[in-house]
Amino acid sequence: MIWKGCYSELLWVSTSLRVDRKDIFIFSRQADTLTVMEGNAAWSLRWVDYVSTLLAAGVTAGVVRLLIPSHWPALVGMILGMLLGMVVLLIIFLGFSLLAGPFGILMPGMPAAMIAGMVCGMMMTAQKASLLDALIVGALIGLGTAAVFHLYDWSLHGEVSQDDTGREA
Amino acid sequence: MTEIQDHIEKWNKAARTFDWMNSGVERRYGGYKRALFAKSRGKVMLVAAGTGLDFPLFPPDLDMVAIDFSPEMVGRAKLKAAQYPGRLEVVEADVQDLKFSDESFDTVVTSCTFCSVPDPVQGLKEIHRVLKPDGQMLMFEHVRPGNFLLGAMMDVMTPIFSKAGPELNRPTADNIRRAGFRITREFNVYLDMVKLFEVAK
């Protein structure tokens, strides 16, 4: 299952790099984007998931670095970091879901923002890290989470087998 | 105010920004919808048509009825219906209490519908009633993910999202079966959350 995901993700990356300019809606000024994008929209918009998840986690880490003081208890830092992550995600979600639909933004974005908030909240209370360190940690968490979700998506994507009673096999 | 009136009021308010808010879904998943809706045949009913955003995704020359329970949505959908190259009537109606006679449709189409219907099983039972014995239902729906953690995430988010939009944790496949239908095809579009269903009576 995981190999199917890895293979599909590599295929997506290689195809995306060679994607025809007319298929990238963001550069298109045509009114009927459905016609332009039909067939490969879900495919070529996957990069938006990476960008939004990276931003959700990265911005959360930066905000946590700026707002949570180092003398607070670790547990408070983690919980507050998680809550800040939800607020950051909400803002990013509203912007990016208009571009590429809500599901690919929300599903990886929520755990990424929560984890980045918790980890950076803990980091800040354990030892004062630099803003750059926090941003790098957040960005890595975001990229990693988006990649995991894409692999998971590839493993599930497609036909669901049904047995004779119409129940999922 | 009754529960159904609350729902109608919520979607009346949502009508103003509906096209804008759903532009991402249409852009990303429009191809999947178009491929599914191409299987429509005979007399067709589109349930919860909203502002008619999905009308261009249907093949031309169908005989269609589009319903929605929100007067604001219906008003906007009527404007888009005029552009459809076929017969398309937009009617204000609640899927939970349809006024159509038994076995009057060959195809019923839903598009992110049963995340919003207050009593989804009742709505599906009504569709079962108005669908012909050899009829089909074509559905593009988002459902509660099967994964424990992701499902719990959707349970947490639903009370927030449902204030102004749909519920994120509906067990739609189970609801389809509870209404007496048989799922003949199920396709995962995104994770096991966004799905296409082809359903027989």
Interface residues (C-beta under 8 A of the other chain):
Chain A: F25 D32 T33 L34 M37 E38 G39 N40 A41 A42 L45 F96 S97 L98 L99 A100 G101 P102 F103 G104 L106 M107 M110 P111 F149 Y152 D153 L156 H157 G158 E159 V160 Q162 T165 G166 R167 E168
Chain B: W20 M21 S23 G24 V25 E26 R27 R28 Y29 G30 G31 Y32 R34 P56 L57 H142 L149 L150 M153 M157 A173 R177 F181 R182 I183 T184 R185 E186 F187 N188 V189 Y190 L191 D192 M193 V194 K195
